[in-house]
Amino acid sequence: MRLTDVLFKKVKSKRIMVLMESVVSGHQFNLFRERLADKIELIRFDPYIQKESLYRERKRIRSA
């Protein structure tokens, strides 16, 4: 192992993948957002109930 390999920091990506979950039915999907942005809440069509519902960010899955 070279000295330069040890000194370099691991680069973090600017975007992360998060799990979005419907408040009404529990339907889930993945979404990308900026790392420094606030948690996401959005209204989107829910296929389980065939209506629009509120989706909230549940957890961070991975870096992108």
Summary of the structure (lengths in Angstrom):
residues: 64
radius of gyration: 17.0
end to end distance: 27.1
largest distance: 57.9
contacts: 139
relative contact order: 0.33
helix: 8%
strand: 53%
